Amino acid sequence: MAVLAASTDAVAQKATYATGSDQHDSAGQPSGIAYLASGQWREPLINDAPAQNAQPNQYSQPMAYPTMMPQPGMGHPGMMPQPGMGYPGMMPYGAAPAGYAQMAGPMPMQDPNIQQASYHNGSCATCGGNGCQSCRGSGCGCCGEGCGACCGLFGGGQYCGFSRGIGNAWDLSEYGGRCAPRFFDASVEATLFKLEGNTPSRAFASQNILGATVLDSNQLGFGTEGGARFTMNFLCFAGSTLEVSYMGISNWASAASVTGAGNLYSPLSGFGSDPFGGYAESDQANFAGLDMSNRFDTIELNLKRGWTGAGCWFQGSYWGGFRYFRLSEDSNYVTSGASGSMNYACDTDNDMYGVQIGGDLTSRLTTRLSLTGFIECGLYGNRGVQSSTILISDGASSSTVFETASANRASFLTEAGFHGNFRLTPHLAFKAGYQIVYVNGVALAIDNYNFQTGVATLPAALAGRPAYVDDNGSALYHGATVGAELTW
């Protein structure tokens, strides 16, 4: 009659039905620890293999017949006998050999992230033999393409699908995932702005009496000037931050001039018509020049509230806050001739205080890369001041005339732009974009030159004329921004 043979090698060989004379014994079998160290567990499993003859041993465990009902203390057919079991399979009296009745260890878990040092010689075929700790600890399946496909900052030089051409930008959980709110503690940016729209056309010199204009404010041209922007964020409560920002430092300057042969006339005399032939100090000049400089500084304090859209593809924030904006201009108009000279300096300052609202929208192109657009605008109370100093000389004597005026009005300011943000590390991101700042209802230097005169000669012709401030000007600043965001 056939009996059920049970091998103490429970992992490498399944239990089979065989005759009682073909059963294994434990004396010639390795222990569980020795079995793992031998590497035999790598061999394929063999089903229904014939039992191997073993040497007789007093510790061989006879098994019950298949039809026999298990008795108390007796294992089921195929069950490994345990110490203390009664009846067939009971441990004999005395010390058992090492390894007796010990279960072999389970098959090591072949997890791609945590593996035994001996597993496949410590390397992964899809990782180029770099082992299981490569690919930022994600094992062979990083990015679904192996370690060299899409991983690292530059992705091993490979393109990994839409929006994935710069490393494993899509699947870096260490960066917070796609649904992580956009936040930074501090931002430092360089601004490269150009100034436009603040120089209305005004003539400053003509060639000959009532002749062609040879010096005009439109000849002033402003290039790109560097500045800076600093921003700090402070968490207030869930979903809200307090943002403090400064932008400024830039200074735009330009100059234009013209030379003649005693035939340059100024707007003070109506270009030589009143009085006819002009004033000795400002007309019949050999040289006329105009220069101007402009700068602004602004500070903002905003309370921002964030939101995240469905699917985390879009997120943004909206805010309200306080803003201070200061715009200043300095200009000099100079003439020089054989009969005299004039230096007319006109300076303007605008101090704007008010409230503003704004919002931004961010699209998460990848976990590392995002694109953000924003706009904010507000109404401000503006105090515009103009101060003028006119120094005139007829060659024998000189005089100085001072004038100042101020006015209050409501002004408007808006700021908008967009920027891309690429996260280099969990604590550092690079950003670059384009931005505009537009302000309306301000006093500008060119607008505030006063060329009204009386019937007398200079400086008496300037006495008694009303001083005023023209605060209907506007200015537009626009250009690129580049910087970094820090998070700690």
C-alpha positions in Angstrom: 0.0 0.0 0.0 1.3 3.4 -0.9 2.1 5.8 2.0 2.5 9.6 2.0 6.2 10.5 2.2 7.1 13.8 3.8 10.4 15.5 3.2 12.0 17.7 5.8 13.1 19.8 2.9 9.7 21.5 2.7 10.7 24.2 0.2 12.9 22.5 -2.4 10.6 19.3 -2.7 6.9 19.0 -2.3 5.3 16.1 -0.3 4.6 13.1 -2.6 2.8 9.8 -2.3 5.3 6.9 -2.2 5.9 3.7 -0.4 6.9 3.6 3.2 10.3 2.2 2.3 11.1 5.3 0.1 10.6 7.9 2.8 13.3 10.5 3.7 14.8 10.9 7.0 16.3 14.1 8.6 19.8 12.8 9.3 21.1 13.5 5.9 19.2 16.8 5.3 20.6 20.3 5.9 19.1 22.6 8.5 17.0 25.6 7.3 19.9 28.0 7.8 22.3 25.8 6.0 19.7 25.3 3.3 19.4 29.0 2.6 23.2 29.4 2.6 23.6 26.6 0.1 21.7 28.4 -2.6 19.6 25.3 -3.4 16.4 27.3 -3.2 17.2 28.8 -6.6 16.6 25.4 -8.2 13.2 24.9 -9.8 10.5 23.1 -7.9 10.0 19.5 -8.8 6.5 18.1 -8.7 5.9 14.4 -8.0 9.6 13.5 -8.1 10.4 10.0 -6.9 11.6 9.8 -3.3 15.3 9.3 -2.8 16.6 6.4 -0.7 18.1 7.5 2.5 20.2 5.7 5.2 18.2 4.2 8.0 18.1 6.4 11.0 16.5 6.1 14.4 15.0 9.6 13.9 13.1 8.8 10.7 9.5 9.7 11.1 7.0 7.0 10.0 3.7 8.5 8.8 0.2 7.3 9.2 -1.7 5.5 6.4 -3.7 7.9 4.2 -7.0 6.6 5.6 -6.0 6.7 9.2 -7.8 9.3 11.3 -5.4 11.6 13.1 -5.1 10.9 16.8 -4.5 13.5 19.6 -0.9 14.8 19.3 -0.6 13.4 15.8 -0.1 15.5 12.7 -2.0 15.2 9.6 -0.6 13.3 6.6 2.3 15.3 5.2 2.7 17.4 8.3 6.2 17.7 9.7 6.4 16.2 13.2 7.1 18.6 16.0 8.7 18.0 19.3 6.2 16.9 21.9 3.8 15.2 19.5 2.6 11.8 20.5 2.2 8.6 18.6 3.8 8.2 15.3 6.4 10.8 14.7 7.1 11.4 18.4 10.6 12.6 19.2 12.7 9.9 20.6 14.2 10.2 24.1 17.5 12.1 24.2 19.0 15.1 22.4 18.0 15.5 18.8 20.6 16.3 16.2 21.1 19.9 15.2 18.4 21.0 12.7 15.9 18.4 13.8 12.3 19.5 13.2 13.3 23.0 12.0 11.3 24.6 9.2 13.2 25.8 6.2 13.1 29.6 5.8 10.5 31.0 3.3 11.5 32.1 -0.2 13.1 35.5 0.1 10.8 38.3 -1.1 11.9 39.5 -4.5 10.9 43.1 -3.9 12.7 45.6 -6.4 13.5 47.9 -3.6 14.6 45.6 -0.7 16.5 42.4 -1.7 18.9 40.0 -0.1 22.5 40.8 -0.8 22.9 37.5 -2.6 19.8 37.9 -4.8 21.0 37.9 -8.4 24.4 38.8 -7.2 23.3 42.2 -5.8 22.3 43.7 -9.2 19.3 44.2 -11.4 19.3 43.4 -15.1 17.3 46.5 -16.0 19.5 48.8 -14.0 22.7 48.1 -15.9 24.1 46.0 -13.0 24.0 48.9 -10.6 22.1 47.1 -7.9 18.8 47.7 -6.2 19.8 51.0 -4.5 20.3 52.8 -7.8 17.7 55.0 -9.3 17.2 57.1 -6.2 16.4 54.0 -4.2 13.5 53.0 -6.4 15.0 49.8 -7.7 14.8 48.6 -11.3 11.4 49.9 -12.0 12.1 53.6 -11.6 9.9 55.6 -14.0 8.9 52.3 -15.6 11.9 52.3 -17.9 14.8 51.2 -15.7 17.4 53.4 -14.0 18.8 55.0 -17.1 15.7 56.0 -18.9 13.9 58.9 -17.3 15.6 59.3 -13.9 17.8 62.1 -12.6 17.8 65.8 -13.4 18.5 65.2 -17.1 17.0 61.8 -17.6 20.1 60.1 -18.8 19.9 62.2 -22.0 16.7 60.4 -23.1 13.3 61.7 -24.0 10.6 60.1 -21.9 7.4 61.3 -23.4 5.4 64.6 -23.3 6.7 67.0 -20.7 9.3 64.4 -19.5 12.3 65.4 -21.4 14.2 66.8 -18.4 14.6 63.9 -16.1 11.9 62.1 -14.1 10.1 65.4 -13.8 6.7 63.7 -13.6 7.2 61.2 -10.8 9.3 62.8 -8.2 7.3 62.3 -5.0 10.1 64.0 -3.0 9.0 67.3 -4.5 5.5 67.0 -3.0 3.7 65.5 -6.0 1.6 67.3 -8.6 -1.0 68.3 -5.9 1.5 70.0 -3.6 0.6 73.7 -3.2 2.9 76.2 -4.8 4.8 77.8 -1.9 8.1 79.3 -1.2 9.6 81.1 1.8 11.8 83.6 -0.1 12.4 84.7 -3.6 15.2 86.8 -5.1 14.9 88.1 -8.7 16.8 90.3 -11.1 14.5 92.6 -13.2 15.5 93.8 -16.7 13.0 96.5 -17.4 12.7 99.0 -20.2 10.9 102.4 -19.6 8.4 103.6 -22.2 5.6 106.0 -22.6 6.7 108.7 -20.2 8.2 111.3 -22.6 5.6 113.3 -24.4 6.8 115.2 -27.4 7.9 118.7 -26.4 10.3 120.9 -28.4 13.3 122.3 -26.6 15.3 124.0 -29.4 14.7 125.3 -32.9 17.2 126.2 -35.5 16.7 129.9 -36.3 13.7 131.9 -35.2 10.5 129.8 -35.5 12.6 127.3 -37.4 12.7 123.5 -37.5 12.8 121.7 -34.2 16.3 120.3 -33.6 15.9 119.2 -29.9 12.8 117.3 -28.8 12.0 115.1 -25.7 11.3 112.2 -28.0 15.0 112.0 -28.7 15.4 110.7 -25.2 15.6 106.9 -25.3 15.7 104.5 -22.4 17.3 101.1 -22.6 17.0 98.1 -20.4 18.1 98.6 -16.8 18.7 96.1 -14.1 16.9 96.1 -10.8 15.8 93.6 -8.1 12.8 92.1 -6.5 12.7 90.5 -3.0 9.7 88.5 -1.7 9.0 86.7 1.6 6.1 84.5 2.5 4.9 83.7 6.0 2.2 81.1 6.8 -0.7 82.6 8.7 -3.2 79.8 8.9 -4.3 76.9 6.7 -4.3 77.8 3.1 -3.3 81.4 3.7 0.0 83.3 3.6 1.2 86.8 4.3 3.5 88.1 1.5 5.9 91.0 1.8 7.6 92.2 -1.4 10.0 95.0 -2.6 10.8 95.9 -6.1 13.0 98.7 -7.4 16.6 99.9 -7.5 16.6 100.5 -11.3 17.5 104.0 -12.6 16.8 104.9 -16.3 18.8 107.8 -17.7 19.0 109.4 -21.1 20.4 112.6 -22.7 20.2 114.4 -26.0 21.9 117.5 -27.3 22.4 119.7 -30.4 25.0 122.3 -31.5 24.6 125.4 -33.6 26.3 128.6 -34.6 24.5 131.1 -32.4 21.2 130.1 -34.1 19.5 127.9 -31.5 16.3 129.3 -29.8 14.4 128.1 -26.7 10.7 127.8 -25.9 11.1 130.5 -23.2 11.0 133.1 -26.0 8.6 131.2 -28.2 11.6 130.1 -30.3 12.9 133.6 -30.7 9.6 135.3 -31.4 8.7 136.9 -28.0 10.7 138.9 -27.4 11.9 138.9 -31.0 15.4 137.5 -31.1 14.9 135.9 -27.7 16.7 136.3 -24.3 20.4 136.8 -24.0 20.6 133.9 -21.4 18.6 131.2 -23.3 18.6 132.1 -27.0 21.0 132.6 -29.9 22.8 129.7 -28.3 25.6 127.5 -29.7 24.5 124.5 -27.6 21.3 123.0 -26.2 21.0 119.9 -24.2 18.3 117.9 -22.3 18.7 114.9 -19.9 16.4 113.0 -17.7 16.5 110.1 -15.2 13.7 108.0 -13.8 13.3 105.5 -11.0 10.6 103.8 -9.0 10.4 101.8 -5.7 7.5 99.8 -4.4 6.6 97.8 -1.3 3.6 95.4 -1.0 1.9 93.6 1.8 -0.7 91.1 0.7 -2.8 88.4 2.4 -3.1 85.5 0.0 -5.5 82.6 -0.1 -4.7 79.5 -2.1 -6.9 76.9 -3.9 -6.3 73.7 -6.0 -8.5 72.6 -8.9 -9.8 69.1 -9.6 -7.1 66.7 -10.7 -4.5 69.2 -9.5 -3.7 70.4 -13.0 -4.4 74.0 -12.0 -4.0 75.8 -8.7 -3.8 79.5 -7.8 -4.4 82.1 -5.2 -6.2 85.5 -4.8 -5.2 88.3 -2.5 -5.8 91.8 -1.2 -3.4 94.1 0.4 -1.6 97.4 0.8 0.9 99.0 -1.6 3.2 102.0 -1.6 4.7 103.2 -4.9 7.1 106.0 -5.4 8.1 107.4 -8.8 10.7 110.1 -9.2 12.2 111.9 -12.2 15.0 114.5 -12.5 15.6 116.5 -15.7 17.9 119.3 -16.8 17.6 121.6 -19.8 20.8 123.6 -20.6 21.6 126.3 -23.2 24.9 128.1 -23.8 25.8 130.9 -26.1 28.1 133.9 -26.5 25.7 136.2 -24.7 24.8 133.9 -21.7 23.6 130.6 -20.4 20.7 128.9 -18.6 20.3 125.7 -16.5 16.7 124.8 -15.9 16.3 121.8 -13.5 12.9 120.2 -13.0 12.3 117.4 -10.5 9.1 115.5 -9.7 8.1 113.0 -7.0 5.0 110.9 -6.7 4.1 109.1 -3.4 1.2 106.7 -3.9 -0.6 104.8 -1.1 -3.5 102.5 -1.7 -5.1 99.1 -1.7 -5.0 96.4 -4.4 -6.4 93.1 -5.3 -4.9 90.3 -7.4 -4.7 86.7 -8.4 -2.6 84.1 -10.1 -3.1 80.8 -11.9 -0.5 78.0 -12.0 -0.5 75.0 -14.4 1.5 72.0 -13.2 3.2 70.8 -16.5 5.2 68.3 -14.5 6.0 67.9 -10.8 9.1 70.0 -11.3 8.0 72.4 -14.0 5.1 74.8 -13.7 3.8 77.9 -15.5 2.3 80.8 -13.6 0.4 84.0 -14.7 -0.7 86.8 -12.4 -2.3 90.2 -12.4 -2.9 92.8 -9.7 -4.3 96.3 -9.7 -5.3 99.0 -7.3 -6.4 102.6 -6.8 -4.0 104.9 -4.9 -4.0 108.4 -3.4 -1.1 110.2 -5.1 0.7 113.3 -3.9 2.6 114.7 -6.8 5.3 117.4 -6.2 7.3 119.4 -8.7 10.4 121.4 -7.8 12.2 123.7 -10.3 15.4 125.6 -10.1 16.4 128.0 -12.9 19.9 129.4 -13.0 20.5 132.1 -15.6 23.5 134.2 -16.4 24.1 137.0 -18.9 27.9 136.8 -18.6 28.1 139.7 -16.1 25.7 138.5 -13.4 23.6 135.4 -12.5 20.3 134.8 -10.9 18.4 131.8 -9.5 14.7 131.3 -9.5 13.0 128.6 -7.3 9.5 127.2 -7.9 7.5 124.4 -6.3 4.0 123.1 -6.5 2.0 120.0 -5.3 -1.3 118.3 -6.0 -3.3 115.3 -4.8 -5.3 113.0 -7.0 -6.3 109.4 -7.4 -4.0 107.3 -9.5 -4.1 103.8 -11.0 -1.4 101.1 -11.1 -1.5 97.6 -12.5 1.1 94.8 -12.6 1.0 91.6 -14.6 3.2 88.9 -15.9 4.0 85.3 -16.2 6.9 83.0 -15.3 8.1 79.5 -15.5 9.3 77.7 -12.4 11.7 74.6 -12.5 12.4 72.9 -9.2 16.0 71.9 -8.9 15.8 70.4 -5.4 13.1 70.3 -2.7 14.6 73.5 -1.4 15.6 75.4 -4.5 13.7 76.4 -7.7 14.8 78.4 -10.8 12.3 80.9 -12.2 12.2 83.1 -15.3 9.5 85.2 -16.9 8.2 88.5 -18.3 6.5 91.3 -16.4 4.9 94.7 -16.9 4.2 97.6 -14.5 1.9 100.4 -15.7 1.1 103.5 -13.7 -1.3 106.4 -14.6 -1.9 109.7 -13.0 1.6 110.8 -12.0 3.7 113.9 -12.3 6.6 113.6 -14.8 9.5 115.9 -15.2 9.1 116.7 -19.0 5.4 117.6 -18.4 6.3 120.1 -15.7 8.7 122.4 -17.5 7.0 125.9 -17.4 7.9 128.1 -20.3 5.6 131.0 -19.5 7.2 134.4 -19.3 6.3 138.1 -18.8 7.1 141.1 -20.9 10.3 142.0 -19.0 13.8 140.6 -19.4 15.1 137.6 -17.5 15.0 137.0 -14.5 12.1 139.5 -14.1 10.1 137.8 -16.8 9.8 134.8 -14.5 8.7 136.7 -11.5 5.0 136.4 -10.5 4.1 133.6 -12.9 2.0 130.8 -11.2 3.7 127.6 -10.3 1.8 124.4 -11.0 2.1 120.7 -11.2 1.0 118.5 -14.1 0.1 115.1 -12.8 -1.6 113.5 -15.8 1.4 111.5 -17.0 1.9 107.8 -17.3 4.8 105.3 -17.4 5.2 101.8 -18.6 7.9 99.4 -17.4 8.3 96.0 -18.9 10.9 93.3 -19.3 12.3 90.0 -18.3 12.8 88.6 -14.8 15.0 85.8 -13.6 15.7 84.5 -10.1 15.4 81.7 -7.6 12.9 80.6 -4.9 14.0 79.1 -1.6 12.0 76.8 0.6 13.0 75.6 4.1 
